[in-house]
């Protein structure tokens, strides 16, 4: 927690024009120069809080899904919810709704996540197999990805195409407290559902048959985790676009510290996921590039090698 607070404060300090700690503190308390208050309170602080909220949502969702599916490679994108949210947001851009209203894209992203969540939740109630649920999620994600590519291919002009690509790449730049306020209810409810279902995740470490034997309702557990993941992930996509691999890496780092108990890993994974994205966003702002790097690209560059390493470790253990 202290590391997260320190990272958020550092995000207010650092940027293209670094500020002294005294000036940042004065701005946070409504004092100091008007320019400092504008930079710190209106630009850097909401951007840092957005990065933290997105990372926390993905980290907790990844930990919950890994506990539910008993697979360290599971993450929010595995069930197709992220892809459905991104598809809906891309559709809002394609049809021009985003130009008509600033709320069109986040509204579409959350609506897409809810549609994806509804489909997966219905599947979770009808299937008795976690593997089947994963396969359905992979199919849903593939369909949404193909539909997004189709929209990009049919983009009416280069400006619409550029907007769609920027959304898919993921970023927390230019986010405001209004954006956070819009997504916050979905994020809070989603995380609340995940934390309410955490005890069932501990029972699942015994296996589905043993967990059912001690009284766990497997279908209800799947429904709660899928619903919580869908709401939290939808809010994250609405805020930042598509950010991958945080939901894999954060729980993997945390798991050995909590004796591989998925219930105890939810909160640390959320905090670590938020910390990772805040630090990554600070790095983006400090790198001297002509155009600012996208957070989703940086997360993938860091997370993809980690994903491969985790997969290789899992393979060696089974071998």
Secondary structure, DSSP 8 states (H G I E B T S, - for coil): -HHHHHHHHHHHH-SSS---HHHHHHHHTT-S-HHHHIIIIIIIHHHHHHHHHHHHHHHHHHHHHHHHHT-TT--GGGGTHHHHHHHHHHHHHHTTHHHH-TTHHHHHHHHHHHHHHHHHHHHHHH-S-HHHHHHHHHHHHHHHHHHHHHHHHT-SSHHHHHHHHHHHH---TT--HHHHHHHHHHHHHHHHHHHHTHHHHHHHTT-HHHHHHTT--HHHHHHHHHHHHHHHHHHHHHHHS---SHHHHHHHHHHGGGTT-HHHHHHHHHHHHHHHHHHHHHHHHHS--SS---HHHHHHHHHHHHHHHHHHHHHHHH-
